Amino acid sequence: MALDFIQKLEDEIRKLEYELKNELPKEIQRARELGDLSENAEYAAAKERQDYVGALLAKKKKRLADMRMVDLTKIRPGVVGLGSTVVVYDIDNDKETQYYLVTSEDVDAPNGKISTTSPIGRALMGKEPGDVTEVRTPGGVREMEILRLKTIHEQDG
């Protein structure tokens, strides 16, 4: 999971670097050839995109450096942590739900991918199967029991 995210981030960085170093300079040059830069929408748009891509690239490079500092050996086996797949029983709603705990950049709530810093993620962190935890949400407090757990150490691939 964390390694998948790092690979995805590296791919995004490569694409942004290519755009910044190869595609955008060509667009800017083409726009310059159109003449008066003060009224040239293509030039303004290309320069704006160049600034945006540069800022996005810097942000993604910093995130990659931060992710590479995550020591997966510090994530304890047998307890909920980053990369865990957790099946919980929502006592208040009488419903089982599966969550996959991911970084904030990888969140996809409709597909069960929640951040370790979300209210549910925070409530589950460090818990084991059989534990009951209270989750404080905007809708109120809910009780959840951890039924099953697969940690990052047990995930496939």
C-alpha positions as a Python dict, from the first residue, in 0.01 Angstrom:
ca = {
    (1, 'M'): (0, 0, 0),
    (2, 'A'): (259, 256, 105),
    (3, 'L'): (489, 125, -168),
    (4, 'D'): (205, 154, -422),
    (5, 'F'): (155, 515, -318),
    (6, 'I'): (527, 588, -353),
    (7, 'Q'): (527, 433, -704),
    (8, 'K'): (219, 636, -800),
    (9, 'L'): (382, 955, -669),
    (10, 'E'): (705, 884, -858),
    (11, 'D'): (504, 832, -1180),
    (12, 'E'): (318, 1161, -1127),
    (13, 'I'): (646, 1343, -1064),
    (14, 'R'): (798, 1203, -1386),
    (15, 'K'): (494, 1319, -1588),
    (16, 'L'): (500, 1667, -1433),
    (17, 'E'): (876, 1699, -1490),
    (18, 'Y'): (831, 1600, -1853),
    (19, 'E'): (553, 1854, -1899),
    (20, 'L'): (754, 2128, -1725),
    (21, 'K'): (1078, 2062, -1915),
    (22, 'N'): (949, 1958, -2257),
    (23, 'E'): (587, 2042, -2335),
    (24, 'L'): (543, 2379, -2163),
    (25, 'P'): (855, 2543, -2310),
    (26, 'K'): (727, 2450, -2658),
    (27, 'E'): (382, 2594, -2580),
    (28, 'I'): (538, 2916, -2449),
    (29, 'Q'): (761, 2944, -2757),
    (30, 'R'): (461, 2890, -2991),
    (31, 'A'): (265, 3156, -2802),
    (32, 'R'): (558, 3401, -2821),
    (33, 'E'): (564, 3358, -3197),
    (34, 'L'): (202, 3479, -3212),
    (35, 'G'): (318, 3830, -3130),
    (36, 'D'): (218, 4088, -2867),
    (37, 'L'): (258, 3911, -2531),
    (38, 'S'): (48, 4167, -2343),
    (39, 'E'): (-269, 4055, -2520),
    (40, 'N'): (-173, 3693, -2587),
    (41, 'A'): (-410, 3458, -2403),
    (42, 'E'): (-218, 3148, -2511),
    (43, 'Y'): (103, 3287, -2366),
    (44, 'A'): (-67, 3385, -2039),
    (45, 'A'): (-230, 3041, -2010),
    (46, 'A'): (98, 2859, -2077),
    (47, 'K'): (286, 3071, -1822),
    (48, 'E'): (8, 3014, -1567),
    (49, 'R'): (23, 2638, -1631),
    (50, 'Q'): (402, 2648, -1594),
    (51, 'D'): (370, 2814, -1253),
    (52, 'Y'): (101, 2567, -1145),
    (53, 'V'): (297, 2260, -1260),
    (54, 'G'): (610, 2390, -1088),
    (55, 'A'): (428, 2438, -758),
    (56, 'L'): (253, 2100, -786),
    (57, 'L'): (584, 1931, -865),
    (58, 'A'): (748, 2083, -557),
    (59, 'K'): (457, 1969, -339),
    (60, 'K'): (469, 1613, -475),
    (61, 'K'): (848, 1592, -436),
    (62, 'K'): (815, 1698, -72),
    (63, 'R'): (539, 1441, -17),
    (64, 'L'): (758, 1171, -174),
    (65, 'A'): (1046, 1261, 54),
    (66, 'D'): (810, 1246, 355),
    (67, 'M'): (671, 907, 246),
    (68, 'R'): (1018, 762, 201),
    (69, 'M'): (1085, 849, 564),
    (70, 'V'): (799, 625, 685),
    (71, 'D'): (957, 327, 855),
    (72, 'L'): (724, 35, 782),
    (73, 'T'): (898, -168, 1055),
    (74, 'K'): (758, 79, 1310),
    (75, 'I'): (400, -14, 1211),
    (76, 'R'): (313, -279, 1467),
    (77, 'P'): (182, -615, 1345),
    (78, 'G'): (-155, -721, 1485),
    (79, 'V'): (-291, -370, 1546),
    (80, 'V'): (-464, -120, 1319),
    (81, 'G'): (-223, 115, 1145),
    (82, 'L'): (-138, 264, 806),
    (83, 'G'): (-212, 7, 535),
    (84, 'S'): (-450, -200, 746),
    (85, 'T'): (-773, -344, 615),
    (86, 'V'): (-1023, -341, 902),
    (87, 'V'): (-1372, -490, 918),
    (88, 'V'): (-1579, -320, 1188),
    (89, 'Y'): (-1925, -372, 1325),
    (90, 'D'): (-2103, -41, 1375),
    (91, 'I'): (-2301, -118, 1692),
    (92, 'D'): (-2530, 183, 1654),
    (93, 'N'): (-2622, 108, 1292),
    (94, 'D'): (-2608, -275, 1316),
    (95, 'K'): (-2383, -281, 1009),
    (96, 'E'): (-2047, -431, 908),
    (97, 'T'): (-1811, -209, 710),
    (98, 'Q'): (-1462, -262, 572),
    (99, 'Y'): (-1210, 21, 579),
    (100, 'Y'): (-863, 45, 429),
    (101, 'L'): (-642, 294, 615),
    (102, 'V'): (-438, 507, 376),
    (103, 'T'): (-250, 836, 362),
    (104, 'S'): (-457, 1150, 324),
    (105, 'E'): (-352, 1176, -44),
    (106, 'D'): (-488, 829, -120),
    (107, 'V'): (-835, 872, 34),
    (108, 'D'): (-1128, 729, -162),
    (109, 'A'): (-1411, 717, 93),
    (110, 'P'): (-1676, 574, -143),
    (111, 'N'): (-1445, 274, -189),
    (112, 'G'): (-1363, 238, 181),
    (113, 'K'): (-1020, 404, 170),
    (114, 'I'): (-1004, 638, 469),
    (115, 'S'): (-722, 843, 611),
    (116, 'T'): (-549, 747, 932),
    (117, 'T'): (-623, 1106, 1041),
    (118, 'S'): (-999, 1093, 973),
    (119, 'P'): (-1231, 1056, 1276),
    (120, 'I'): (-1284, 685, 1205),
    (121, 'G'): (-917, 630, 1121),
    (122, 'R'): (-801, 796, 1444),
    (123, 'A'): (-1048, 591, 1649),
    (124, 'L'): (-928, 264, 1494),
    (125, 'M'): (-552, 328, 1515),
    (126, 'G'): (-373, 97, 1756),
    (127, 'K'): (-679, -123, 1814),
    (128, 'E'): (-699, -503, 1780),
    (129, 'P'): (-976, -743, 1679),
    (130, 'G'): (-1231, -758, 1961),
    (131, 'D'): (-1170, -400, 2073),
    (132, 'V'): (-1464, -159, 2083),
    (133, 'T'): (-1393, 206, 2011),
    (134, 'E'): (-1592, 526, 2009),
    (135, 'V'): (-1584, 730, 1691),
    (136, 'R'): (-1663, 1097, 1721),
    (137, 'T'): (-1820, 1215, 1397),
    (138, 'P'): (-2012, 1531, 1305),
    (139, 'G'): (-2327, 1317, 1336),
    (140, 'G'): (-2243, 1216, 1693),
    (141, 'V'): (-2057, 940, 1873),
    (142, 'R'): (-2071, 588, 1728),
    (143, 'E'): (-1941, 265, 1875),
    (144, 'M'): (-1752, 23, 1652),
    (145, 'E'): (-1613, -320, 1726),
    (146, 'I'): (-1310, -439, 1532),
    (147, 'L'): (-1407, -779, 1386),
    (148, 'R'): (-1120, -860, 1150),
    (149, 'L'): (-787, -704, 1067),
    (150, 'K'): (-517, -742, 804),
    (151, 'T'): (-216, -522, 865),
    (152, 'I'): (25, -386, 604),
    (153, 'H'): (253, -677, 697),
    (154, 'E'): (-13, -929, 587),
    (155, 'Q'): (-140, -757, 270),
    (156, 'D'): (-97, -932, -64),
    (157, 'G'): (163, -806, -310),
}
